[in-house]
Amino acid sequence: MGGLLSRLNDDKKGESKESTTQKPGFSSSQSVSSAYTIDRFREKIHGKLVDDMPSYIMSETNTERKRQMLKERVEAVIAEEAPKVNINLSHFETQALISGIMDDMIGFGPIQPLLDEEDISEVMVNGPNQIYYEKKGKLILSDVKFKDNDHVMRIIERIVAPIGRRIDESVPYVDARLPDGSRVNAIIPPLALNGPTVTIRKFKKEALRVSDLVRFGTLTEEMALFIEACIKVRLNIVVSGGTGSGKTTTLNILSSFIPEDERIITCEDAAELQLRQPHVVRLETRPANIEGKGEVAMRDLIKNTLRMRPERVIVGECRGGEALDMLQAMNTGHDGSLTTGHANTPRDMLARLETMVLMAGMDLPVRAIREQISSAVQLIIQQSRLKDGSRKITYLTEIQGMEGDKIVTQDIFRFEQTGVDDNGKILGKLKATGIRPKFATKFQEFGIKLPPTIFNA
């Protein structure tokens, strides 16, 4: 009996000690013994806001004003409810709570701060409890988390609903975009075993310029002058590279060289190009509806584009049979067209183009396909993401034509790696190969003068 009483007294002492222990999120005057925690209080505030939101806030059309009115409403509800549950929040805790609730209501939940940070280029949600982000080419595990799978699903729905996309068990994956053009891919259970998985490739709020790429070491001033001249003389160009190598960013910068008096039509799966010219028509594919009807594929867009009097056709990415339509457009008077594709080298890009043309379902001989490619494409820009996370244009390769059954290529500029420093940074040099491209005569026809030494090795 004495042993039992002793144990009970020890337990009471433990409880008394625990009641004075501070918990993250509470001010110094708030103890763990309170009936409420910060998380429960957040849920209470969120529920009250949903149930009792003034109509004048909901009907407000000005985004900034609506956000300010909503913030004031959140502050008022917190001030009203905190004394009822005996929670005393510091100024910092109050602001963090307001920010979190606002992100949940009109933002993208816990990942909103990551999306707001300028230096972060990609955000990867691997289920509710594991969120990575890419910063300066390196992957870092974040300490932010979602509450559960349903919380992630609500954010996915908020992303896809405004652009008319859907995601559910019948269509458990989707490509979408954020309002700023950032690319989004989401895949959910039962295909994603970790829980709802979201990958967001961010776009910078201020579009990069070619001078930025020169500053980053992605290319040299001579390469930039050469590429600008290629755009102005209306060469057909393919930007090739692996996933995350920066193809779309490069395509955006290439498009900035297009004269403002030309009519440009873009075709994309998810609209993300940021063209600055005034005369731009943007087209976007559409998935099938819940009945399996109404799909508009990339091939349909490209075919329709040719009836819209384009002076430049820009296809965000060729992934399949649309490569045949793109090549035919390049070969039928639509000079100066641009597109991107996935490949590790310029030669691999040519092989990929062959494969994608075959995916169109046309039983064409390989020689005929290669002749189409060699006559349609004049330049391949190879973009690579190196092991240290840096991105570089590693090849500028000219397509010179056919020799027998093979396409002849010639590197005009290339990156030569010389080693790796103590910090793991790749050392090397971007330089000309010493060979003048065959299409250099076009520069003279258009009155474009390049420095005489630009092609010197």
Secondary structure, 3 states (H helix, E strand, C coil): CHHHHHHHHHHHHHHHHHHCCCCCCCCCCCCCCCCCCHHHHHHHHHHHHHHCCCHHHHCCCCHHHHHHHHHHHHHHHHHHHCHHHCCCCCHHHHHHHHHHHHHHHHCCHHHHHHHHCCCEEEEEEECCCCEEEEECCEEEECCCCCCCHHHHHHHHHHHHHHHCCCCCCCCCEEEEECCCCCEEEEECCCCCCCCCEEEEECCCCCCCCHHHHHHHCCCCHHHHHHHHHHHHCCCCEEEEECCCCCHHHHHHHHHCCCCCCCCEEEEECCCCCCCCCCCEEEEECECCCCCCCCCECHHHHHHHHCCCCCCEEEECCCCCCHHHHHHHHHHCCCCCCEEEEECCCHHHHHHHHHHHHHCCCCCCCHHHHHHHHHHHCCEEEEEEECCCCCEEEEEEEEEEEEECCEEEEEEEEEEEEEEECCCCCEEEEEEECCCCCCCHHHHHHCCCCCCCCCCCC
